[in-house]
């Protein structure tokens, strides 16, 4: 069995999802978001992301992290901020000894929905179905769970 944390980085909201993968079976452990304080300086918000992901890793004990890659945003400043947020999450994972695997948004959608251009509602629905959840996670948490599922599909145990 392998415990995986999936991370959907964002400078305002970073989603996380923790699953267990065991011989093709997926089991939900936890999901949620790390919300940053938007009126604080950006450097402080990066620390909030680091601390939030660090806490999730320490509480749930994943052995590997799957993180969504930065997509090409139309606004270079937005892409840069997203890259910084992603970096804060990656450092939190590596500081806890986790190997980090990167997945493009297209690969994640392909793995979970079967279509690389799927919208957020489709991802939410399939995450709910694949993990047998009674409720629908927020879009950021569902995206993070989808990243974890993508990793589980890439490296089945």
Secondary structure, DSSP 8 states (H G I E B T S, - for coil): -EEEEEEE--SSEEEEEEEEEETTEEEEEEEEEEE--TTS-HHHHHHHHHHHHHHHHHHH--SEEEEE-----SSHHHHHHHHHHHHHHHHHHHHTT-EEEEE-HHHHHHHHTS-TT--HHHHHHHHHHHHT-SS---HHHHHHHHHHHHHHHHT--
